Amino acid sequence: RISYDPTVLNQDGWTTVKSESPQGSSGGAFLIGNRVIWEGVGAIVIAYVNDDEIGDMWKAMWLDDQNTFDLESDELNGAIKEWEKKQKREEKKALLKRMVKPLSGGLIGKGQGTAIKPTKLTSSRRFSASTTFTVDGIEHG
């Protein structure tokens, strides 16, 4: 039995379908599909169950090896925050890559205005060959 098979999870009482709105104070099945970082590795929430003794529990799966693990509410909140921090770092890094260095050195900062490199229309050789393709008698199309 594979621990991430939806049929197996459903038989064991887990909910594998994301709800349309948060349930209760913890969010319940609404958090299915959220990306998280647990033990330094990226994962995704795949199931939810409410246990009378333990409380809310989520099953997540590591993206690299597809092994599953369980998270309690406070653990899940911390793992979601780690994912959000990682996303912010990556966005900041991408923004710094797009900033232009002036001739005098250093980056142009917010105080002086931000200069961003213009994006290329296409960088693919596959499509660049057909950009100037014309057929006599057909002007547009």
C-alpha positions as CSV (number, residue, x, y, z in Angstrom):
1,R,0.0,0.0,0.0
2,I,1.4,3.3,-1.1
3,S,1.0,6.0,1.6
4,Y,0.1,8.8,-0.8
5,D,-2.5,6.8,-2.8
6,P,-5.8,8.8,-2.5
7,T,-7.8,5.6,-2.3
8,V,-5.7,4.3,0.6
9,L,-5.9,7.7,2.4
10,N,-9.7,7.8,2.0
11,Q,-10.0,4.3,3.4
12,D,-8.0,5.4,6.4
13,G,-10.3,8.4,7.0
14,W,-8.2,11.2,5.4
15,T,-9.8,13.9,3.3
16,T,-7.9,14.3,0.0
17,V,-10.1,17.0,-1.6
18,K,-9.4,20.7,-0.9
19,S,-12.5,22.5,0.6
20,E,-13.7,25.8,-0.9
21,S,-13.4,27.7,2.4
22,P,-11.4,27.3,5.6
23,Q,-12.9,25.0,8.2
24,G,-12.6,26.0,11.8
25,S,-9.7,27.9,13.3
26,S,-7.0,25.7,11.7
27,G,-8.3,25.8,8.1
28,G,-8.9,22.0,7.8
29,A,-9.0,20.6,4.2
30,F,-8.7,24.2,2.8
31,L,-4.9,23.8,3.3
32,I,-4.6,20.8,1.0
33,G,-2.4,21.8,-1.9
34,N,-0.3,24.3,0.1
35,R,3.4,24.2,-0.4
36,V,5.5,23.9,2.8
37,I,9.1,23.4,3.9
38,W,9.7,20.7,6.5
39,E,13.2,19.8,7.7
40,G,14.6,22.0,5.0
41,V,13.0,20.2,2.1
42,G,10.0,21.3,0.0
43,A,6.7,19.4,0.3
44,I,3.0,19.7,-0.4
45,V,0.0,19.1,1.8
46,I,-2.0,16.2,0.3
47,A,-4.6,15.2,3.0
48,Y,-6.4,16.3,6.2
49,V,-8.0,14.4,9.0
50,N,-9.6,15.5,12.3
51,D,-8.8,13.0,15.1
52,D,-10.8,13.3,18.3
53,E,-7.7,12.5,20.5
54,I,-5.0,14.3,18.6
55,G,-6.9,17.1,16.8
56,D,-6.3,18.3,13.3
57,M,-3.6,16.5,11.3
58,W,-2.3,17.0,7.8
59,K,-0.4,14.6,5.6
60,A,2.3,16.1,3.4
61,M,4.6,14.6,0.8
62,W,8.2,15.5,0.1
63,L,8.6,16.5,-3.5
64,D,12.0,14.9,-4.0
65,D,11.3,11.3,-2.9
66,Q,7.5,11.3,-2.4
67,N,7.7,10.0,1.2
68,T,4.9,11.2,3.4
69,F,4.8,12.6,6.9
70,D,2.2,14.0,9.3
71,L,2.0,17.5,10.6
72,E,0.0,18.9,13.5
73,S,-1.5,22.4,13.3
74,D,1.4,24.4,14.8
75,E,4.0,22.4,12.8
76,L,2.0,23.1,9.6
77,N,1.8,26.8,10.3
78,G,5.6,26.9,10.8
79,A,6.2,24.9,7.6
80,I,3.9,27.3,5.6
81,K,5.8,30.3,7.0
82,E,9.1,28.7,6.0
83,W,7.8,28.3,2.4
84,E,6.6,31.9,2.4
85,K,10.0,33.1,3.6
86,K,11.7,31.1,0.9
87,Q,9.4,32.6,-1.8
88,K,10.2,36.2,-0.6
89,R,14.0,35.5,-0.7
90,E,13.6,34.1,-4.3
91,E,11.5,37.2,-5.4
92,K,14.1,39.5,-3.9
93,K,16.9,37.7,-5.6
94,A,15.1,37.8,-9.0
95,L,14.5,41.5,-8.6
96,L,18.2,42.2,-7.9
97,K,19.1,40.2,-11.0
98,R,16.9,42.5,-13.1
99,M,18.3,45.8,-11.7
100,V,20.8,47.6,-13.9
101,K,24.2,48.7,-12.7
102,P,25.0,52.4,-13.6
103,L,28.4,53.3,-15.1
104,S,29.6,54.6,-11.7
105,G,29.0,51.2,-10.1
106,G,26.4,50.1,-7.6
107,L,22.7,49.4,-8.1
108,I,20.2,52.1,-8.9
109,G,18.1,52.1,-5.7
110,K,14.6,53.2,-4.8
111,G,15.8,56.7,-3.9
112,Q,17.1,57.4,-7.4
113,G,14.5,55.3,-9.3
114,T,14.7,51.7,-10.3
115,A,16.0,50.9,-13.7
116,I,15.0,47.4,-15.0
117,K,16.3,45.7,-18.1
118,P,13.7,45.5,-20.9
119,T,12.5,42.0,-21.5
120,K,13.4,40.3,-24.8
121,L,10.5,39.6,-27.2
122,T,11.9,36.1,-27.9
123,S,15.1,34.3,-27.2
124,S,14.2,31.1,-28.9
125,R,16.1,30.2,-32.1
126,R,13.1,27.9,-33.0
127,F,10.8,30.9,-33.4
128,S,13.3,33.6,-34.5
129,A,13.6,31.9,-37.9
130,S,9.9,32.4,-38.6
131,T,9.7,36.0,-37.4
132,T,10.5,37.4,-40.8
133,F,8.8,34.7,-42.8
134,T,6.7,36.2,-45.6
135,V,4.6,34.8,-48.5
136,D,4.0,36.8,-51.6
137,G,0.4,37.9,-51.9
138,I,-0.3,37.5,-48.1
139,E,0.4,40.7,-46.1
140,H,-1.2,40.0,-42.8
141,G,-1.7,36.5,-41.7
